Amino acid sequence: MQRLTEIRAQWNVKIFEQTPDLFEMLALEAFSYQYQLNPVYRAFVDALGVDPAAVRSLLQIPFLPISFFKTARVVSAASKVESNTEPLLFESSGTTQPIPSVHRVVDPSLYKSSFLQGFTREFGVPSQWCVLALLPSYLERKNSSLVYMASHLIELSGHEKSGFYLHELDKLRDTLLSLEQQQQPTLLLGVSFALLDFASHSPMPLRHTTLIETGGMKGRGSELTREELHERLQQAFTLPAVYAEYGMTELLSQGWSTGNGIFQAPPWMRVSVREEYDPLAVHAQGTGALNIIDLANIDSCCFIATEDCGFVHADGKFEVKGRIDFAALRGCSLMTV
């Protein structure tokens, strides 16, 4: 147990300072830790007949189906992690599914470090931006990890006009016009259907604004491919590109796309693919259902078999192509590509 305590005590520093050649070692360390301290994951690994002592590479690690977050308490900790903040409870949208996923975040400081360092790698420090968030469906429910992230980015931006917008499209239009006139670098983070509504309501050229869609058509209107969505938004706002965020309730890290539909994961997150009809056949690249290793998930499960289909490139970047056939619709990823 002392060894496990030492692993967890050093984890918040180790995963963000690791180099690519150390990722596999840390992932195997996380596997051993979670096999011993996560009853749900241990039972899953045992049910597969996997000998944990024989797991010696990334492709041998079993990935927990994401649906387990709907029905089980997925926690990998013998006791509460020492922290100055209370644990968090994140829930997925219940609009298109009767049972939401629940992610118990024992150490909120780890989530903050993960999303902030991931964001900074792509966009620089938040204080360089005015951050506007158009997330009506997420603001209208409790326990959204996306709202939690956006709230902290807004706070860290320090700009007087940074903030959330519910259904205040006129106010958002006026704010953007003012910021554009001031040539203020602005980041507009929005759920897809709300960005489309705003594009119809107030098309305008945006020269100093970066638009980031987070997915989330939530069954509203006809489904669009990501390419079609971005094309409509680019036309409405005269933008050379629309950026995108790939995240979900069950992960504490995000992938970011800078306008080409190809997502870059941060160094502590890695994506692979599994064969749809043989989930134990995992490949480092190619087409298939997406598996994600998120080292920031040390207190839940780092090894998630998602219900998204995609393509992983040789350099580790990935594309999201849609949902596998049997997957229930979910709020953060309803578009096909």
Buried (B, 14 or more C-beta within 10 A) or exposed (E): EEEBEEBBEEBBEBBBEBEEEBBBEBBBBBBBBBBBBBEBBBEBBEEEEBEBEEBEEBBBBBBBBBBBBBEBEBBBBEEEBEEEEEBBEBBBBEBBBEEBBBBBBBBBEBBBBBBBBBBBEBBEEBEBBBBBBBBBBBBEBEBBBBBBBBBBBBEBBEBEBBBBBBEBBEEBBEBBEEBBEEEBBBBBBBBBBBBBBBBEEBBBEBEBBBBBBBBBBBEBEEBBBBEBBBEBBBEBBEBEBBBBBBBBBBBBBBBBBBBEBBBBBBBBBBBBBBBBEEBEEBBEBEBBBBBBBBBBBBBBBBBBBBBBBBBBEEEBBBBBBBBBEEBEBBBBBBBBB
